[in-house]
């Protein structure tokens, strides 16, 4: 199982939409993923270490180095395939490289 951390400013709406979209699309593509949605301010280095991929709504800076692949997932929210598909493709490419 691939563990993905989705994050947005409030951790209420956008991150949950990203979570649902990622789980649904990756399942269609044959991958076993679990996505957790959180508030950006709650993320710390220890939390991040429990995930394989970080999928924030946009580029984010932390007081620590992010040592897992990052896929900016904001375009998924537009629900336009031309914008969302590249995000899903990038995620799939990373999952293949993880070899889990």
PLY file of the C-alpha trace (Angstrom):
ply
format ascii 1.0
element vertex 100
property float x
property float y
property float z
element edge 99
property int vertex1
property int vertex2
end_header
0.00 0.00 0.00
1.21 3.46 -0.93
0.58 6.11 1.72
-0.05 9.65 0.47
-0.41 12.81 2.54
-2.72 15.46 1.06
-2.71 18.94 2.56
-4.37 22.32 2.23
-4.66 25.46 4.31
-7.70 24.42 6.33
-7.62 20.63 5.91
-11.36 20.61 5.41
-12.37 20.92 1.79
-9.61 20.94 -0.81
-7.43 18.28 0.77
-10.45 15.98 1.09
-11.34 16.51 -2.56
-7.75 15.70 -3.49
-7.87 12.63 -1.24
-11.02 11.30 -2.91
-9.76 12.00 -6.41
-6.38 10.37 -5.81
-7.84 7.26 -4.19
-10.45 6.86 -6.93
-8.11 7.42 -9.88
-5.24 5.33 -8.54
-7.66 2.48 -7.79
-8.82 2.66 -11.44
-5.18 2.41 -12.45
-4.68 -0.66 -10.27
-2.81 0.81 -7.29
-3.52 0.33 -3.62
-3.25 3.80 -2.09
-4.40 5.35 1.15
-4.58 9.13 1.33
-4.82 11.13 4.54
-6.00 14.76 4.39
-4.55 17.25 6.87
-4.08 20.93 7.65
-0.69 22.22 6.52
0.09 23.78 9.90
-0.18 20.34 11.55
2.50 18.76 9.38
5.84 18.08 11.00
8.88 16.06 10.02
7.80 13.03 12.04
4.34 12.98 10.39
5.85 13.35 6.92
8.16 10.38 7.54
5.13 8.08 7.68
4.19 8.69 4.03
5.51 7.71 0.61
4.26 10.78 -1.30
3.20 14.31 -0.36
0.32 15.82 -2.40
-0.26 19.42 -1.30
-2.70 21.78 -2.98
0.28 23.98 -3.97
4.01 24.37 -3.36
4.72 24.68 0.35
7.73 25.50 2.51
8.49 23.85 5.82
11.13 24.34 8.48
12.47 20.88 7.54
13.44 19.13 4.33
10.73 17.06 2.65
12.43 13.77 1.81
9.60 12.13 -0.10
8.32 12.85 -3.61
6.01 15.87 -3.86
3.17 16.12 -6.39
1.32 19.44 -6.44
-2.30 18.29 -6.63
-4.18 21.61 -6.86
-5.11 21.19 -10.56
-7.26 18.19 -9.61
-9.73 20.59 -8.01
-10.65 22.12 -11.37
-12.06 18.74 -12.47
-10.82 19.36 -15.98
-9.12 16.25 -17.35
-6.51 18.26 -19.24
-5.38 19.72 -15.90
-5.94 16.72 -13.62
-4.54 13.95 -15.82
-0.93 15.22 -15.68
-1.14 15.16 -11.87
-2.45 11.59 -11.90
0.22 10.58 -14.43
3.00 12.11 -12.32
1.68 10.32 -9.25
1.54 7.01 -11.13
5.10 7.50 -12.36
6.30 8.03 -8.79
4.36 5.01 -7.53
6.02 2.83 -10.18
9.45 4.04 -9.04
8.62 3.28 -5.40
8.20 -0.38 -6.39
5.84 -1.24 -3.53
0 1
1 2
2 3
3 4
4 5
5 6
6 7
7 8
8 9
9 10
10 11
11 12
12 13
13 14
14 15
15 16
16 17
17 18
18 19
19 20
20 21
21 22
22 23
23 24
24 25
25 26
26 27
27 28
28 29
29 30
30 31
31 32
32 33
33 34
34 35
35 36
36 37
37 38
38 39
39 40
40 41
41 42
42 43
43 44
44 45
45 46
46 47
47 48
48 49
49 50
50 51
51 52
52 53
53 54
54 55
55 56
56 57
57 58
58 59
59 60
60 61
61 62
62 63
63 64
64 65
65 66
66 67
67 68
68 69
69 70
70 71
71 72
72 73
73 74
74 75
75 76
76 77
77 78
78 79
79 80
80 81
81 82
82 83
83 84
84 85
85 86
86 87
87 88
88 89
89 90
90 91
91 92
92 93
93 94
94 95
95 96
96 97
97 98
98 99
